[in-house]
């Protein structure tokens, strides 16, 4: 009996855990290479951020680089958004997001996709949340300006959008919220 326990423990710690660690690291490496490592926003900041952004229940919330879905979940639970969509390329955070969304029974309101943000379908969004590195924010600014409607709001966390380079973005406000600066924009097309 002790031999069986020893072999089971050896398999668990010798094979399963290293494989899980490798899976996690590979997932994170892919997101780092793409320009958006998985760095979740503090759970307690999210309602304040979305309130600052003026999120309302009629908005279609889009989180590009959604990670574990915490912004989407907060949008639905705290602001009663009926439709929230997230995109991320890292598998590990998306698996966690799917688990959290199912556990809270929010499947009808939240959809998440494993897809590069630059290939995301963003046309229906009325409120876009970004917490990405500046280089990716810059690339997405072109996409957002080209594919969204006039008047949508974009909340960029940590890194501003260059409004001289992207004149369709009109800065509404910026505000330090605890340890991070939130930048709020509105799309105004000529």
Residue, then its C-alpha position, 0 to 999 in steps of 0.5 A: x500500500x505504501x508503494x502505491x502511495x509513493x508512486x502516486x506522489x512521485x507521479x503527481x510531483x514528478x510529472x504533473x506539477x512540472x507539466x502544469x508549470x511548463x504550460x503556465x510559463x508557455x502561456x505567459x511567454x506567448x502573451x509577453x511576446x505579443x506585448x501584453x503580459x498577464x498582469x491583473x488589475x487589482x480587484x478592488x480598483x476595478x469598480x472605481x476605474x469603470x465608474x471613472x470611465x462612465x460605464x453604464x448598463x447599456x454599454x457593450x464592454x470590450x476588454x482587449x487583453x482580458x486576462x482572467x476576465x475580472x474587468x468583464x465580471x465587474x462590468x456585469x456584476x457592478x454596472x449591470x452591463x448586458x454584453x461584455x466581450x474579452x480577448x486574450x491570447x494567453x490560455x492560462x488566464x482564459x481558462x481561469x476566466x471561463x471558470x470564474x464566469x461559469x461559477x458566477x453564471x454569467x455565461x449569457x452576458x460575457x463572451x471571451x475569445x482566445x485571439x490576438x487583440x489586433x484581430x478582434x471584432x471590435x465594431x459593436x463596442x461602446x466602451x473599450x478597456x485597455x491595460x497593455x504595453x504602450x507599443x500594443x496600445x499604439x497599434x490598437x489605437x489605429x484599429x479602434x479609430x478605424x473600426x469603431x463608431x463615433x462617441x465610444x469611450x476608451x479607458x487606457x490604464x497605465x499608458x496614454x494614447x498619443x493623441x497627436x498621432x491618433x487625432x480621432x482620440x479626444x482625451x476626456x480626463x485622466x486620473x490617478x486611481x491609487x497607484x495607477x493612472x487611468x486615461x479616458x478618451x472618446x472617439x471623435x471622427x472628422 
